[in-house]
Amino acid sequence: TELDLSRNRLFGTIPTVIGLLTNLQVLSLWRNALSGTIPWTSVVSRLTQLKTLDVEENRLTGPIVVSTVPASLEEFRVGFNLLTGQLVDIMSTVGQEVANSNSHGNHLRQLWMEENLLTGPLPQELSLPVLEELALEGNYLEGPLPLTLFSSSSFSALHTVRISDNQLSGRLPLWGGNNSDSLRVLRLAGNRFTGTIPSIGPGQWPQLTELRLERNLLSGSMPASLCGLVPSPDIHTATTSSTSSSLLVLLTADCDGENGDQDEPLVFCECCTTCF
């Protein structure tokens, strides 16, 4: 039920004969030198028991055809390739099938598509309640950040969001009204976000361990509500409301006044663990 050929320096195309292994549950081909397109129809769609598809770190090209992914799939890992497509179409195809009890949208926990050639905006209206990890960094995505990503009703299981190094823009959404208790990692660095950093509500993001906001165009001060999540290095420090249960160990922003040509920091932050 498992075919693991990862880290074997394989080259050439993915053989279509793999499509005959209809009981396969795990197909792992990551970190090789495979090229050409992913055989979506002749292989992926035929593996009706597949739970993990991992072809990361190859040289694969062509569009991502999510509609061929079997209903059983839980982990979809296609990062670090040369794959193309409009992200809004890819994710909307998944989202449209969530209501169908036989759809992969009801099982998909990992969606890793980082470091490819994906373009376009993120879908503004989408619900993937079982998705746990979304990795999209290093693409060519643009437009605003959807507020639904931080909604406990739309993404109730989501704990990791990695969208750094794209071309996303606009103001950060007012995430204070969306209490997603599961969020642990939020990486938004290396985009074109403007305006101030929104506050969070009382008790929001209790599991957050990493928030990366550097290399943007944000300004103002880091909200006290976020600083309150950073463990204080000195129990006598009274500048934050952090407690022993604070988990935010990595908080970054453009708070280094000596970075580049700027004389003053873009973001005033006394609680950031690293300034850029």
N, C-alpha and C positions, 0 to 999 in steps of 0.2 A: 504493500500500500504506500510505500515511500520510495522515491527516486531522488537521491542526493548526489549530484555531480558537480557540486560547487568547488571552486578553487582548484580547477584541474587544467587550466590553460587551454580549454577547448576553443576551437575556432570554427568558422563556417556557420551555417544556418541551423536552426532548431529542427531536428528531423521530425517529419510528420508521423513516423511510425509510433511516436509516443502516444498519439491519439488512440492507439489500439489498447492501451493499458487502462481500460475503462474503470477499474477499481482503484485507481491511483488516488491517494488522498493528499500527498505532499509531493510537489515538483519543485526541486531546488536546483537552480542553475546559476546562482549568483557568483560574481567575481570570476568570469571567464573572458573570452574574447569573441563571443558569439555575435554575429552580425545579421543583417537582413531584417525582415519584418517578423513579428510574432505571429505564428500560425493560429490565429484566433479561431477560425472555422474548423480547420482540419485537426487541431489538437485541443485547444482550450475548451471549446464548446462540447467536445465529446467526453471530457473527463467529468462526468456528472457527479462523482463522489469527491471531487477535489475540494480541499479545505485551505491549502496553502499554495500560492503561486509566487515563487520568488525568482525573478530574473534580473535582479539588481546588478549594477556594475558590469555591464557588457557594452556592446556597441550596436544595440538594436535600434532600428529606425521605423518610421511609419506611424500611422495613427493608433491611438488606444481605442479599441473597440469593446467597450464595457458590456454591450448588449449580448456578447457571446459568453460572458462569464457564467459558469454554472451556479445554480441556486445555493449550492452547499458551501461556496467560498467564504472563508472567514478572514484570510490574510492575503491582501493584494499588494505585492511589492514589485514595482517596476522602475524604481529610481535609478539615477546615474546611468542613463542611456541617452538616446537622441530621439525620443518619441515625441510626437506632435499631437495637436488637437486643441480645441477650444474647451477650457476647463468647465465652463458653464454647461456645455453639452454633455461632457463626461459625467459630471456629478448629478446633473438633472436626470440623466438616464437611470442612474442608481436610485435617486430619490423618487422617481415616478413609480417604481416597482415596490416600494416599501409596504404599501397597503396590501400587496399580493402576498399571501402566506407562503407561496412557493418562490418568492424572489430572493435574490442574493442580498437585497437591502436589509432583510431581517436578520442576516447572519454576519455581515461584513463588520469586522472589528478593527482592522488595520487597512488604511488606504495610503500607501507610500508611493508618491509620484515625483519625488524631489529630483532636482538636477536633470531636467529634461528641457524640451522646447515648447512647453505648454503656454498658451496665450489667452488673452481675454480676461474678463472679470470673474470674480467668484459669484455664484448664484446668490441672489439676495433672499430668496425664499426657498428653504430646503429643510427637510427633517430627516435625520438619520439617527434615531434614538439609541442604537446599539453600537455606533461607531465610537471607538476608544482613542485611536490615534490618526491624525491627519497630517501628512508631511508633504508640503508643496514648495519648500524653499528652493531657490536657485532656478526659477523659471522666468517667464516674461509676463507675469500676471499684472493686471492693472485695474484701476477703479477702486471703489471704497471697500472697507472691511465690513462684512455683513454682521448686523447685530444678532442675528439668529445663531451665530456660532457660540454665543455666550448664554443661550437660552436653555434652561433646564428642561423645557418641554420639547425642543427641537433636537438637542444634542445632550441628552441626559447622562450618557456614559462617557462623553468625551473628556479625556484627561490630558492629552498632549496635542498642541497645535503649533506646527512649525511652518511659518510662511515668510521667513526672512529672505532677503536678497531677491526681491521682485521689484515691481514698479507700482505697487499699491499707493494710493494717494487719498487726499481728503482728511477730514478730522476722524480721530478715533471715536467709535460709537460710545454712547453713554451707557457703559456696561453696568452701572450701579443698580439698575432695576432688574437685572437678570442674574439670579442666584444659582450658578452652576457649582454645586458642592464638589464635583469630581475633578475640576481643572487643577492640574499640577504644573504643567509646562506651557508657557506662552512665549513664542519667539516671533517678534515683529521687526527685528532689526533690518537695516539696509533697505528701507523703502522710502517713500516720499510723504509720509504722514505729516500733517501740519496741525497747528493749534496747540491747545494745552492737553495735558494728560488727565483723563477723567478719574474721578474718585470711585471707590467701590462702596457698597452699602455695608452696614454692620453685619458681621458674621459671614460675609461673602468670601468665596475662594479660600476656605480654611485649609485646603490641602496644597495651596500654591507653593512651589519650591523654586521656580525660575521664571523671571519676567525680563525679557530683553527688548529694549526700546532704542538702542543706540543707532547711529547713522541714519537718522531721520531729520525732519525739519521741525520737530516739536519744540515748544517753548514754555516758559512759566516755571512753576515749582512742582516738584513731586508731591502729590497729595499726601496729607498726613495719614489717610486711611491705608495707603499702600506702605508708607514708612512703618506703620504700626505692625506690619506683618514680618518685618526684618528683625531677627534676634539681636538684641542689643549686646555689644561686646563688653559693656560695663553695666552691671545691675544697678549702679547708682545714676546712670544716665537718664535724665528726665525729659529728653527731647522727643522721645517717641513713646507710644503706648504699647510697645511690644511686650509679650509675655514669654514665659519659658516654653510655651507650646507653639511659638512662632516657627514657621517652616521655610520662609522665603530666604534662602541662602544665596541667591544670585539675582540681584536687581541692578540693571545697567541702563545708562542713559548718556546723552551728550552733555555731561556736566563737567568736562575738563576744559577750562578756559584757555589752555595752552595748545589745544588741538587745532592744527591747521592755521588759517589766517585769522581766526576769530580771537578777539581779546577777552571776551566774556563768555562764560558757558551758556549754551542755548537753554539748558534746563538747570535750575537751581535744585540741588539734591544733596542733603546732608546724610542721607541714609543709604545711598547707593553703594553696593559692594564694589563696583567697578565703574569708573568714569571714562568716557571716550572724548 
